[in-house]
Amino acid sequence: MNSGPAAGHRVLILGAGLAGLFLALRLAPRPCIVISPAPLGEAAASSWAQGGLAAALSAQDSPQAHAADTIAAGGGLVDPVVAGILAHDGPARVADLLALGVPFDRSPDGALRQSLEAAHSFARVARVAGDLAGRAIMDALVTAVLKADHIEILSGLSAAALLQDANGRVIGAACHDAGFKREDILASEVVLASGGAGALWRITTNPSAALGTGLAMAARAGALIADAEFMQFHPTALDIGVDPAPLATEALRGEGARLVDQTGAAFMTRFSPLGDLAARDVVARAIHQLRSDGGQAFLDARAAVGAHFPQAFPTVFAACMQAGIDPRISLMPVAPAAHYHMGGIATDLWARTSVEGLSAIGECACTGAHGANRLASNSLLEAVVFAARCAQRLQAEGALDQAGGAAIPAPLPPHLPREGLQRLNSIMEAHVGVVRGAGDRAGAWAQITQLIAQYGQSNPLLAAAFIAKAASLRLESRGGHYCPDYPAPQEPPIRSFATLADLDLA
Ligand SMILES: Cc1cc2nc3c(=O)[nH]c(=O)nc-3n(C[C@H](O)[C@H](O)[C@H](O)COP(=O)(O)OP(=O)(O)OC[C@H]3O[C@@H](n4cnc5c(N)ncnc54)[C@H](O)[C@@H]3O)c2cc1C
């Protein structure tokens, strides 16, 4: 066990996406270790973000309007205090990113250029070179992190379990390398920044590491999990047989691209007065319905983007061209894909979880900012806003130099082999997808518990169990959770919370 000289003061950050790296930078001069399963900047959803980061930066816009849009999109479950913080802190965090060298797009007068995305009442998404926001933000952060003396990066390690002392305080993490060689790392505070859970589904836009590992580790340590049933399905993943499915960013529809069916007819106005710019859950269900009825959905950007496509959306253009589709002259086939987990480890306004010594930030956390349905481009924002707040708190608490007791020996949870993950992917896709009927809700839980009986309580299976259980208990339709047998939302809106004990697993 590594109990190194600085173990009593340092912060251990599990995950090296935007949330983890931004926190690491803001912690200076408090020492920290960042665990990154892959080389820095890789295997993180942050690097793949295409649309950009939402913040009220224009003269016409305001944090109040941004918060109101966030609340309206979230299906009645957004915590208004959290939405207010998110929107209020947004412009300052964009200024931080600019100071780090992120080259956000500017208009000829030098002002930051902002794009319109679905369900935003103003153009407020800051982008970089069309669809390269995530890559550019991560490049700037990686450069800064590599220069920072207080940050130690451990690449090639993944965390599998949290270490706790006899009082239940989290005091470190059990990690392993690609060959499952174990390495325990102690710290005075552990922060989960391990990203989302989209790779539990068969069709996803997420990196393969997005298996809800953080959620499972936190739950095993006793943490409260919130709103686990709410997964956002991105309506327009490119349906070109590639895994993970490349995204056709929502900004395309913001620029005027239209959703059309196999006959070339636009169809979204049949489903919502907002048409192509309706909220994501509405668009995802419309496309799901079209496909279930034997139709096919396409994104038509020929008129709206046309010849500018390669410059305006270089990532989408490259993905299409690799599949032999030229989006300047052809339609792009699209399908919904698991994209963003609104639920996660319940945290307070300062990123504390319910377990002492453990914080969570970024997509693995559930701050209450997204409710049942995330507003587009609010997740990069949430990652930086709550990473900054977490850092502020840990800076203040660092002076207290809290040291935990000795770690209680804990075995690593079982590894889920490839065939087990494939079976889990199919279950999630079939039964915990865009539409969840009565048979799906019961079937998912039954089949996941069978997999647990066969493979043990691996992290992906435990995360999936939380999601399936919460989905089986929510007998209404709200945001990303749609039950055809309960098509209306129930009043009052109620968030879901569960601990490991609530799952009642053998
Ligand atoms: C294709 C795509 C496009 C998107 N576009 C946008 C957009 O335009 N705007 C927007 O706001 N949001 C967008 N999102 C969502 C957004 O990118 C994510 O919500 C956000 O980047 C999450 O940041 P994060 O730091 O929490 O997670 P990530 O960036 O995913 O980082 C998680 C880190 O944890 C690591 N990790 C995973 N498991 C472990 C483990 N067991 N131990 C240690 N480390 C671990 C990962 O390797 C990675 O380093 C998009 C997502 C995708 C997939």
The ligand as a Gaussian input file, in Angstrom:
#p B3LYP/6-31G(d) Opt

LIG

0 1
 C      -19.679000      12.772000     -28.451000
 C      -20.039000      13.677000     -27.310000
 C      -20.312000      15.015000     -27.544000
 C      -20.636000      15.865000     -26.484000
 N      -20.857000      17.194000     -26.732000
 C      -21.069000      18.033000     -25.678000
 C      -21.165000      19.436000     -25.883000
 O      -21.039000      19.931000     -26.982000
 N      -21.374000      20.224000     -24.800000
 C      -21.503000      19.729000     -23.536000
 O      -21.698000      20.486000     -22.595000
 N      -21.401000      18.393000     -23.323000
 C      -21.175000      17.554000     -24.354000
 N      -21.054000      16.209000     -24.123000
 C      -21.070000      15.730000     -22.731000
 C      -19.754000      16.103000     -22.076000
 O      -18.700000      15.867000     -22.983000
 C      -19.515000      15.302000     -20.810000
 O      -20.637000      15.301000     -19.999000
 C      -18.369000      15.907000     -20.024000
 O      -17.256000      16.041000     -20.860000
 C      -18.046000      15.047000     -18.830000
 O      -16.809000      15.455000     -18.306000
 P      -16.163000      14.550000     -17.184000
 O      -14.856000      15.155000     -16.880000
 O      -17.129000      14.353000     -16.096000
 O      -15.997000      13.117000     -17.891000
 P      -15.010000      12.625000     -19.029000
 O      -14.560000      13.721000     -19.888000
 O      -15.663000      11.459000     -19.683000
 O      -13.755000      12.123000     -18.215000
 C      -13.833000      10.996000     -17.375000
 C      -12.449000      10.543000     -17.056000
 O      -12.503000       9.489000     -16.112000
 C      -11.742000       8.391000     -16.588000
 N      -12.241000       7.183000     -15.949000
 C      -13.300000       6.420000     -16.277000
 N      -13.385000       5.377000     -15.434000
 C      -12.374000       5.515000     -14.550000
 C      -11.922000       4.752000     -13.432000
 N      -12.546000       3.636000     -13.068000
 N      -10.833000       5.179000     -12.752000
 C      -10.174000       6.316000     -13.115000
 N      -10.554000       7.066000     -14.161000
 C      -11.646000       6.672000     -14.861000
 C      -11.861000       8.485000     -18.091000
 O      -10.895000       7.739000     -18.763000
 C      -11.691000       9.990000     -18.252000
 O      -10.342000      10.346000     -18.124000
 C      -20.725000      15.346000     -25.168000
 C      -20.466000      13.992000     -24.934000
 C      -20.116000      13.162000     -25.984000
 C      -19.821000      11.723000     -25.698000

